[in-house]
């Protein structure tokens, strides 16, 4: 399990990468699970920043959110690589 500081730094780094894109902003494709987890993830981030223990549902929601975010950023990066002709 990641330490709280490492998790917070990682989250902030990904948020910075997410906003640095030159690509036009497209509307986020938010699935139903992400909408349900949004408040849980927000609460989990707050608890990570304040050294508090996460509950099991918060930990699971944060893990799902991070996995989906990494996948989205990975494909954004892949899309930025010019194709060889």
TORBA-120802 format. One record per residue (C-alpha): residue number from 1; z, x, y; residue in three letters. Coordinates in Angstrom, 1 decimal. Each point is the difference from the previous one (the first is absolute). Example, Ala and Ser with C-alpha at 12.3 -4.5 7.8 and 13.67 -1.06 7.14 Angstrom:
REM residues 2
<zaza lumba="1" zz="7.8" xx="12.3" yy="-4.5" vexvex="Ala"/>
<zaza lumba="2" zz="-0.7" xx="1.4" yy="3.4" vexvex="Ser"/>
//
This chain:
REM residues 85
<zaza lumba="1" zz="0.0" xx="0.0" yy="0.0" vexvex="Unk"/>
<zaza lumba="2" zz="-0.9" xx="1.2" yy="3.4" vexvex="Unk"/>
<zaza lumba="3" zz="2.8" xx="0.9" yy="2.5" vexvex="Unk"/>
<zaza lumba="4" zz="0.3" xx="-2.4" yy="2.9" vexvex="Unk"/>
<zaza lumba="5" zz="-1.1" xx="2.6" yy="2.6" vexvex="Unk"/>
<zaza lumba="6" zz="-3.0" xx="0.9" yy="-2.0" vexvex="Unk"/>
<zaza lumba="7" zz="-1.0" xx="-3.7" yy="-0.4" vexvex="Unk"/>
<zaza lumba="8" zz="0.5" xx="-0.6" yy="3.7" vexvex="Unk"/>
<zaza lumba="9" zz="-2.1" xx="3.0" yy="0.9" vexvex="Unk"/>
<zaza lumba="10" zz="-2.7" xx="-1.0" yy="-2.5" vexvex="Unk"/>
<zaza lumba="11" zz="-0.1" xx="-3.5" yy="1.4" vexvex="Unk"/>
<zaza lumba="12" zz="-0.4" xx="1.2" yy="3.6" vexvex="Unk"/>
<zaza lumba="13" zz="-2.7" xx="2.5" yy="-1.0" vexvex="Unk"/>
<zaza lumba="14" zz="-2.0" xx="-2.7" yy="-1.7" vexvex="Unk"/>
<zaza lumba="15" zz="0.4" xx="-2.3" yy="2.9" vexvex="Unk"/>
<zaza lumba="16" zz="-1.3" xx="2.7" yy="2.3" vexvex="Unk"/>
<zaza lumba="17" zz="-3.0" xx="0.6" yy="-2.2" vexvex="Unk"/>
<zaza lumba="18" zz="-0.7" xx="-3.7" yy="-0.2" vexvex="Unk"/>
<zaza lumba="19" zz="-0.2" xx="-0.3" yy="3.8" vexvex="Unk"/>
<zaza lumba="20" zz="-2.1" xx="3.2" yy="0.5" vexvex="Unk"/>
<zaza lumba="21" zz="-3.2" xx="-1.4" yy="-1.5" vexvex="Unk"/>
<zaza lumba="22" zz="-3.1" xx="-0.1" yy="2.1" vexvex="Unk"/>
<zaza lumba="23" zz="-1.4" xx="-2.9" yy="-2.1" vexvex="Unk"/>
<zaza lumba="24" zz="0.0" xx="-3.4" yy="1.6" vexvex="Unk"/>
<zaza lumba="25" zz="3.0" xx="-2.0" yy="-0.9" vexvex="Unk"/>
<zaza lumba="26" zz="-0.7" xx="-2.6" yy="-2.6" vexvex="Unk"/>
<zaza lumba="27" zz="2.3" xx="-2.9" yy="-0.7" vexvex="Unk"/>
<zaza lumba="28" zz="2.5" xx="1.0" yy="-2.6" vexvex="Unk"/>
<zaza lumba="29" zz="-0.5" xx="-1.6" yy="-3.4" vexvex="Unk"/>
<zaza lumba="30" zz="3.5" xx="-1.2" yy="-0.7" vexvex="Unk"/>
<zaza lumba="31" zz="0.7" xx="-1.5" yy="-3.3" vexvex="Unk"/>
<zaza lumba="32" zz="2.6" xx="-2.6" yy="-0.7" vexvex="Unk"/>
<zaza lumba="33" zz="2.5" xx="2.5" yy="-1.5" vexvex="Unk"/>
<zaza lumba="34" zz="-0.2" xx="2.3" yy="3.0" vexvex="Unk"/>
<zaza lumba="35" zz="0.7" xx="-3.0" yy="2.3" vexvex="Unk"/>
<zaza lumba="36" zz="3.0" xx="-0.9" yy="-2.0" vexvex="Unk"/>
<zaza lumba="37" zz="1.2" xx="3.6" yy="-0.2" vexvex="Unk"/>
<zaza lumba="38" zz="-0.4" xx="0.7" yy="3.7" vexvex="Unk"/>
<zaza lumba="39" zz="3.5" xx="-0.9" yy="1.1" vexvex="Unk"/>
<zaza lumba="40" zz="1.4" xx="1.7" yy="-3.1" vexvex="Unk"/>
<zaza lumba="41" zz="-1.9" xx="3.2" yy="0.8" vexvex="Unk"/>
<zaza lumba="42" zz="1.1" xx="-0.2" yy="3.7" vexvex="Unk"/>
<zaza lumba="43" zz="3.6" xx="-0.3" yy="-1.1" vexvex="Unk"/>
<zaza lumba="44" zz="-0.4" xx="2.9" yy="-2.5" vexvex="Unk"/>
<zaza lumba="45" zz="-1.5" xx="2.2" yy="2.7" vexvex="Unk"/>
<zaza lumba="46" zz="3.0" xx="-0.8" yy="2.3" vexvex="Unk"/>
<zaza lumba="47" zz="2.4" xx="0.9" yy="-2.8" vexvex="Unk"/>
<zaza lumba="48" zz="-1.8" xx="3.2" yy="-0.7" vexvex="Unk"/>
<zaza lumba="49" zz="0.2" xx="1.1" yy="3.6" vexvex="Unk"/>
<zaza lumba="50" zz="3.7" xx="-1.0" yy="0.1" vexvex="Unk"/>
<zaza lumba="51" zz="1.5" xx="1.7" yy="-3.0" vexvex="Unk"/>
<zaza lumba="52" zz="0.6" xx="-3.1" yy="-2.1" vexvex="Unk"/>
<zaza lumba="53" zz="-0.4" xx="-0.8" yy="-3.6" vexvex="Unk"/>
<zaza lumba="54" zz="-3.2" xx="-2.0" yy="-0.9" vexvex="Unk"/>
<zaza lumba="55" zz="0.3" xx="-3.0" yy="-2.3" vexvex="Unk"/>
<zaza lumba="56" zz="-2.2" xx="-0.2" yy="-3.1" vexvex="Unk"/>
<zaza lumba="57" zz="-2.5" xx="-2.6" yy="1.6" vexvex="Unk"/>
<zaza lumba="58" zz="-0.2" xx="2.1" yy="3.2" vexvex="Unk"/>
<zaza lumba="59" zz="-0.7" xx="3.2" yy="-2.0" vexvex="Unk"/>
<zaza lumba="60" zz="-2.7" xx="-1.8" yy="-2.0" vexvex="Unk"/>
<zaza lumba="61" zz="-1.6" xx="-1.5" yy="3.1" vexvex="Unk"/>
<zaza lumba="62" zz="0.0" xx="3.4" yy="1.8" vexvex="Unk"/>
<zaza lumba="63" zz="-1.5" xx="1.7" yy="-3.1" vexvex="Unk"/>
<zaza lumba="64" zz="-2.8" xx="-2.6" yy="-0.2" vexvex="Unk"/>
<zaza lumba="65" zz="-0.6" xx="0.3" yy="3.8" vexvex="Unk"/>
<zaza lumba="66" zz="-0.2" xx="3.8" yy="-0.2" vexvex="Unk"/>
<zaza lumba="67" zz="-2.4" xx="-0.1" yy="-3.0" vexvex="Unk"/>
<zaza lumba="68" zz="-2.3" xx="-2.5" yy="1.7" vexvex="Unk"/>
<zaza lumba="69" zz="0.1" xx="2.0" yy="3.3" vexvex="Unk"/>
<zaza lumba="70" zz="-0.9" xx="3.3" yy="-1.8" vexvex="Unk"/>
<zaza lumba="71" zz="-2.9" xx="-1.7" yy="-1.8" vexvex="Unk"/>
<zaza lumba="72" zz="-1.3" xx="-1.5" yy="3.3" vexvex="Unk"/>
<zaza lumba="73" zz="0.3" xx="3.4" yy="1.8" vexvex="Unk"/>
<zaza lumba="74" zz="-1.6" xx="1.8" yy="-2.9" vexvex="Unk"/>
<zaza lumba="75" zz="-3.1" xx="-2.2" yy="0.1" vexvex="Unk"/>
<zaza lumba="76" zz="-0.1" xx="0.3" yy="3.8" vexvex="Unk"/>
<zaza lumba="77" zz="0.0" xx="3.8" yy="-0.4" vexvex="Unk"/>
<zaza lumba="78" zz="-2.7" xx="-0.2" yy="-2.7" vexvex="Unk"/>
<zaza lumba="79" zz="-2.1" xx="-2.2" yy="2.3" vexvex="Unk"/>
<zaza lumba="80" zz="0.2" xx="2.7" yy="2.8" vexvex="Unk"/>
<zaza lumba="81" zz="-1.5" xx="2.7" yy="-2.2" vexvex="Unk"/>
<zaza lumba="82" zz="-3.8" xx="0.3" yy="0.8" vexvex="Unk"/>
<zaza lumba="83" zz="-2.2" xx="-0.6" yy="-3.0" vexvex="Unk"/>
<zaza lumba="84" zz="-2.3" xx="2.8" yy="-1.1" vexvex="Unk"/>
<zaza lumba="85" zz="-3.7" xx="-0.9" yy="0.3" vexvex="Unk"/>
//
